[in-house]
Amino acid sequence: MFVLELTYTAPLDRVDALAAEHHAWVDDHFAAGTFIASGRKKPRDGGVILAVGDDRAAVEALVAADPFVVGGVCAYRITEFAVARTAPGLAQYREQRPPRWPPTGE
């Protein structure tokens, strides 16, 4: 899984001018199952997206196509992490860990 942190690099009027295109892009990725949560940061200096993917290069290519990036109004920080625990409704996103070696108790 990936945490995609957007930071605005332009004034909000330029961000707002591209918001409809960005939101359509986000909606497409929710429909595809790539994004599972998103929202603005508080204070409003960017946003955060939780994305599912196995390939960092593919995620980097995905964010490069964001209209905010194409329009030059934001930069992304991509953090990959292994999902160990989730709320029950998100169990499908947990990563399987290899068994501990040596097994406990030996």
Secondary structure, DSSP 8 states (H G I E B T S, - for coil): -EEEEEEE-S-HHHHHHTHHHHHHHHHHHHHTTSEEEEEE-SSSSEEEEEE--S-HHHHHHHHHTSHHHHTTSEEEEEEE-------GGGGGG-------SS-TT-
